[in-house]
């Protein structure tokens, strides 16, 4: 199931935008750039423009595949997110190993669709899948969760995005349930950039490894990016147990993002699933 996929490096971020044809009209027209930018620009109809997308309305998920040719994969057969079943019994022989380090002084970005922490540093945070090394590039948040479990969504979901040298992507999804205050999030939330396009620096030291435990178990399947261009071939590891966050922490995450920034679950089709014990 873990195929080697030749993906371009520009899909490192779940929220990067590809250049799309703007049509065949002869007149000049004004196009708004993506929400993460704060200016407008004039483009000719035969030039490339960023195809604007949203989580609702005319540029919502049901329309993504029609917004431009580069987003055609959004109507593919192996899309994410999906509804996961607690009754999945098949186990997989995939091996998984995390090597995470504590980091500080990293960038926090509000890109208009989510709030995203870009991970940098001298000591890379890595995920090794079947002896292939993926480096943690960023993590971001969705409220409510994008994946569901037995048809039920959680209050939120964090996505930890890893990229291999050949461009292949592996994402670890973590459900967030309302409950006790989360110590990891307590070092992130004070630095949230609240307005679209804003950036901040997280001066507190954060340790991504604290989100996980040595005995974690995962749902594993092959899917896609959950935002345009919806590139398929993404290796998904969704943690079967949730983490807790206080109502105030969840509200702080939601306040900085669009309402309901979660793509609806997609058809499973003929995909295989597995359970994985780390």
C-alpha positions in Angstrom: 0.0 0.0 0.0 2.9 2.3 0.7 3.8 3.1 -3.0 6.7 5.4 -3.9 5.1 8.4 -5.5 6.8 11.1 -7.4 5.2 14.2 -6.0 6.5 17.7 -6.5 8.0 19.5 -3.6 5.4 22.2 -3.8 2.8 20.0 -2.2 4.8 20.1 1.1 2.1 22.4 2.5 -1.5 21.3 2.6 -2.4 24.8 1.9 -0.2 25.7 -1.0 -2.0 26.8 -4.2 -1.2 25.7 -7.7 -1.3 27.9 -10.8 -4.5 27.3 -12.8 -5.7 28.4 -16.1 -8.2 31.3 -15.8 -10.1 30.6 -19.0 -10.3 31.8 -22.5 -12.0 35.2 -22.2 -10.3 38.0 -24.2 -11.0 40.8 -21.8 -8.8 41.7 -18.9 -10.3 40.8 -15.5 -9.5 41.3 -11.9 -8.9 38.2 -9.8 -8.5 38.2 -6.0 -5.5 36.3 -4.8 -5.8 33.6 -2.2 -6.9 34.8 1.2 -3.3 34.4 2.5 -2.4 37.4 0.4 -3.7 40.9 1.1 -3.5 42.5 -2.3 -5.4 42.2 -5.6 -3.7 41.9 -9.0 -4.7 42.3 -12.6 -4.1 39.4 -14.9 -4.9 38.7 -18.5 -7.3 35.9 -19.2 -4.7 33.8 -20.9 -2.2 34.1 -18.0 -2.1 31.9 -14.9 -4.0 32.9 -11.8 -4.4 31.3 -8.4 -7.8 29.5 -8.2 -9.5 30.7 -5.1 -11.2 28.0 -3.0 -13.2 28.0 0.2 -15.0 25.6 2.5 -18.5 26.7 1.4 -20.3 28.4 -1.3 -19.5 28.7 -5.0 -15.8 27.8 -4.3 -16.6 25.1 -1.8 -15.5 21.5 -1.7 -18.2 20.3 -4.1 -16.8 22.7 -6.7 -13.1 22.3 -6.1 -12.5 19.9 -9.0 -14.2 22.4 -11.4 -12.3 25.5 -10.3 -9.3 24.7 -12.6 -7.6 21.8 -14.3 -4.9 21.5 -11.7 -7.6 20.7 -9.1 -9.1 17.8 -11.1 -7.8 15.2 -8.6 -10.4 16.6 -6.1 -12.9 14.3 -7.9 -10.6 11.3 -7.7 -11.3 7.8 -6.4 -8.8 7.9 -3.4 -9.6 11.1 -1.7 -9.4 12.2 1.9 -10.8 12.5 4.5 -12.9 9.4 5.1 -15.0 7.9 7.8 -13.0 5.4 9.7 -14.5 2.3 11.4 -13.4 1.1 14.8 -14.3 -2.4 13.7 -11.5 -2.5 11.1 -9.7 -5.8 11.9 -6.9 -6.2 9.3 -3.5 -5.4 10.6 -0.6 -4.2 8.4 3.0 -5.1 8.4 4.1 -1.5 7.8 6.8 -0.4 10.2 6.6 3.1 11.7 9.2 5.0 13.8 9.2 8.6 15.0 12.2 10.7 15.9 11.0 14.0 17.2 13.0 16.8 18.8 11.9 19.9 20.8 12.1 23.1 18.8 11.7 26.8 19.3 11.7 30.1 17.3 9.6 28.7 14.5 7.0 30.3 12.3 3.3 30.3 12.9 1.2 31.3 9.9 -2.5 32.1 9.4 -3.0 31.2 5.7 -6.7 31.9 5.6 -7.8 28.3 5.7 -6.0 27.1 8.8 -3.3 28.0 11.3 -0.1 26.3 10.4 3.2 25.8 12.2 6.2 25.5 9.9 8.8 23.2 11.4 12.5 24.1 11.0 15.7 23.6 12.9 19.1 21.9 12.9 17.6 18.7 14.3 15.0 17.4 11.9 11.9 15.7 13.2 11.4 12.5 11.2 9.0 9.7 10.6 10.4 6.5 9.2 8.0 4.3 7.2 9.3 0.9 6.0 12.8 2.3 6.3 11.9 5.4 4.2 12.6 8.7 6.0 10.0 11.5 6.0 10.8 14.9 7.5 8.2 16.8 9.5 7.6 20.1 7.5 4.5 21.5 9.2 1.4 20.8 11.3 -1.9 22.6 11.2 -5.4 22.3 12.6 -9.0 21.7 11.5 -12.2 22.3 13.6 -14.2 20.1 13.5 -12.1 17.0 12.6 -11.9 16.1 8.9 -11.8 12.3 9.5 -14.7 10.9 11.4 -14.8 7.7 13.5 -17.9 5.5 13.1 -19.7 8.5 11.6 -18.9 10.9 14.4 -16.6 14.0 14.1 -14.3 15.2 16.9 -14.0 18.8 18.0 -10.7 19.1 16.1 -7.9 17.4 14.3 -4.2 18.1 13.9 -2.3 17.1 10.8 1.4 16.5 11.0 2.8 16.6 7.4 6.0 14.8 6.5 7.8 14.7 3.2 10.4 12.3 1.9 13.3 13.4 -0.4 11.4 12.0 -3.4 8.4 14.1 -2.6 6.2 11.3 -1.2 4.0 12.5 1.7 3.0 10.9 4.9 0.5 12.5 7.3 -0.2 11.7 10.9 -3.7 12.8 11.9 -4.6 13.3 15.6 -8.2 13.7 16.9 -8.8 16.4 19.4 -11.6 16.0 22.0 -12.9 18.6 24.4 -11.7 17.8 27.9 -8.7 18.7 30.0 -6.3 21.4 29.1 -3.6 20.2 26.7 0.0 21.0 27.8 1.4 20.9 24.2 -1.3 23.3 22.9 -0.6 25.7 25.8 2.8 26.5 24.3 1.3 27.2 20.9 -2.0 29.0 21.4 -0.6 32.2 22.9 1.2 32.8 19.6 -1.7 32.3 17.2 -1.7 34.8 14.4 -5.4 35.7 14.4 -5.7 37.5 11.1 -5.4 36.1 7.6 -1.9 36.5 6.3 -0.3 37.2 9.7 2.8 35.4 10.9 4.2 35.1 14.4 7.2 33.4 16.0 6.6 30.7 18.6 9.3 31.6 21.2 8.3 28.8 23.6 10.0 25.5 23.1 7.5 23.0 21.7 8.0 19.2 21.6 5.8 17.5 18.9 6.7 14.1 20.3 4.5 14.9 23.4 1.4 14.6 21.2 2.2 10.9 20.7 3.0 8.0 23.0 5.2 4.9 22.5 2.2 2.7 22.4 0.1 4.6 19.8 -2.1 2.7 17.4 -3.2 4.0 14.0 -5.7 3.6 11.2 -3.6 3.4 8.0 -4.8 4.0 4.4 -3.8 5.6 1.1 -5.6 8.9 0.4 -5.0 12.4 -0.7 -4.3 16.0 0.4 -7.6 17.3 2.0 -7.3 20.7 0.2 -6.7 21.6 -3.5 -5.0 20.3 -5.5 -6.1 17.1 -3.6 -3.1 15.2 -4.8 -3.6 11.4 -4.3 -1.0 8.9 -3.1 -0.7 10.3 0.4 0.1 7.8 3.2 -2.3 8.5 6.1 -1.8 7.4 9.7 -4.7 8.5 11.9 -4.2 8.0 15.6 -6.9 5.7 16.9 -6.9 7.5 20.3 -7.6 11.2 20.7 -5.9 13.9 22.7 -7.8 16.3 24.9 -7.9 20.1 24.9 -9.9 22.4 27.0 -13.0 24.2 25.7 -11.0 27.5 25.8 -8.2 26.0 23.8 -10.5 24.7 21.1 -12.3 28.0 20.9 -8.9 29.8 20.4 -8.1 27.5 17.5 -11.6 28.0 16.0 -11.5 31.7 16.3 -8.4 32.0 14.1 -9.8 29.8 11.3 -12.8 29.8 9.0 -15.9 28.3 10.4 -15.9 24.6 9.8 -12.6 24.3 8.0 -13.1 20.6 7.4 -13.6 18.9 4.0 -16.6 16.5 4.0 -15.7 12.8 4.2 -15.1 11.2 0.8 -16.2 7.9 -0.7 -14.1 4.9 0.4 -14.4 3.1 -2.9 -12.2 0.0 -3.2 -9.4 1.0 -0.9 -7.8 -1.3 1.7 -7.4 -0.3 5.3 -5.3 -1.5 8.1 -4.5 -1.1 11.8 -1.0 -0.4 12.9 0.6 -0.7 16.3 3.6 1.6 16.5 
